[in-house]
């Protein structure tokens, strides 16, 4: 019976991972439909990060990383290009690393972790941009990106926190 339960748990976990990946991809697609433009290239809401933060708090870091990486590659192939994948990977990996480290301390709220994730995401992308264009001039853009990361991270964190509260009674 124990072997059967392990198999059931793996199947259940795989199903939830697929669900989270689908939700993250849907959020990414919805974001392309929202006429959100602040006149500054590269600034997005980052709606898929709601799923990443939710996963970080509900199922774990490894799972959040896997879904995040798969989403970045799949969305990049479907709706973007090689550069969008590269930028998203650099921002996504740095963001998740920083959020994991902050969450691990148990000293920061979900919203604080998300804000730092938004800021880290933009820092990761600006580092790659400097490398691609082979110029440090892109770093003049950092204050704008830090502010954008703060605002979008706050929005994502508040939404993720509310979803976590509402899903508390559901076993993932």
TADARA-V511732 format. One record per backbone hydrogen bond with DSSP energy under -1.0 kcal/mol. CO is the residue of the C=O (numbers start at 1). NH is the residue of the N-H. E is the energy in kcal/mol with one decimal. If there is no record, write none. Layout:
[[CO | NH | E] [CO | NH | E]]
This chain:
[[1 | 5 | -2.1] [2 | 6 | -2.1] [3 | 7 | -2.1] [4 | 8 | -2.4] [5 | 9 | -2.6] [6 | 10 | -2.3] [7 | 11 | -2.5] [8 | 12 | -2.7] [9 | 13 | -2.8] [10 | 14 | -2.6] [11 | 15 | -2.4] [12 | 16 | -2.3] [13 | 17 | -2.5] [14 | 18 | -2.4] [15 | 19 | -2.2] [16 | 20 | -2.9] [17 | 21 | -2.6] [18 | 22 | -2.5] [19 | 23 | -2.6] [20 | 24 | -2.6] [21 | 25 | -2.5] [22 | 26 | -2.6] [23 | 27 | -2.6] [24 | 28 | -2.2] [25 | 29 | -2.4] [26 | 30 | -3.1] [27 | 31 | -2.1] [28 | 32 | -1.1] [30 | 33 | -1.1] [34 | 36 | -2.7] [40 | 43 | -1.3] [46 | 49 | -1.9] [47 | 50 | -1.9] [48 | 52 | -1.4] [49 | 53 | -2.7] [50 | 54 | -2.4] [51 | 55 | -2.7] [52 | 56 | -2.5] [53 | 57 | -1.8] [54 | 58 | -1.5] [55 | 59 | -2.5] [55 | 60 | -2.5] [60 | 64 | -1.9] [61 | 65 | -2.9] [62 | 66 | -2.5] [63 | 67 | -2.5] [64 | 68 | -2.4] [65 | 69 | -2.9] [66 | 70 | -2.6] [67 | 71 | -2.7] [68 | 72 | -2.5] [69 | 73 | -2.3] [70 | 74 | -2.9] [71 | 75 | -3.0] [72 | 76 | -2.0] [73 | 77 | -2.3] [74 | 78 | -2.6] [75 | 79 | -3.3] [76 | 80 | -1.3] [81 | 85 | -2.0] [82 | 86 | -2.4] [83 | 87 | -2.9] [84 | 88 | -2.4] [85 | 89 | -2.8] [86 | 90 | -2.3] [87 | 91 | -2.4] [88 | 92 | -3.1] [89 | 93 | -2.7] [90 | 94 | -1.7] [91 | 95 | -2.5] [92 | 96 | -2.4] [93 | 97 | -2.3] [94 | 98 | -2.5] [95 | 99 | -2.7] [96 | 100 | -2.7] [97 | 101 | -2.4] [98 | 102 | -2.4] [99 | 103 | -2.8] [100 | 104 | -2.4] [103 | 106 | -1.5] [109 | 113 | -2.6] [110 | 114 | -2.3] [111 | 115 | -2.5] [112 | 116 | -2.3] [113 | 117 | -1.9] [114 | 118 | -2.6] [115 | 119 | -2.3] [116 | 120 | -2.7] [117 | 121 | -2.4] [118 | 122 | -1.6] [119 | 123 | -2.0] [120 | 124 | -2.8] [121 | 125 | -1.9] [122 | 126 | -2.3] [123 | 127 | -2.1] [124 | 128 | -1.7] [125 | 129 | -2.4] [126 | 130 | -2.3] [127 | 131 | -1.8] [128 | 132 | -2.8] [129 | 133 | -2.7] [130 | 135 | -1.5] [136 | 139 | -2.0] [137 | 140 | -1.9] [138 | 141 | -1.7] [139 | 142 | -1.3] [141 | 145 | -2.1] [142 | 146 | -3.0] [143 | 147 | -2.1] [144 | 148 | -2.5] [145 | 149 | -2.8] [146 | 150 | -2.1] [147 | 151 | -2.5] [148 | 152 | -2.8] [149 | 153 | -2.3] [150 | 154 | -2.1] [151 | 155 | -2.3] [152 | 156 | -2.8] [153 | 157 | -2.6] [154 | 158 | -2.6] [155 | 159 | -2.2] [156 | 160 | -3.0] [157 | 161 | -2.7] [158 | 162 | -2.0] [159 | 163 | -2.4] [160 | 164 | -2.7] [161 | 165 | -2.3] [162 | 166 | -2.3] [163 | 167 | -2.0] [167 | 170 | -2.3]]
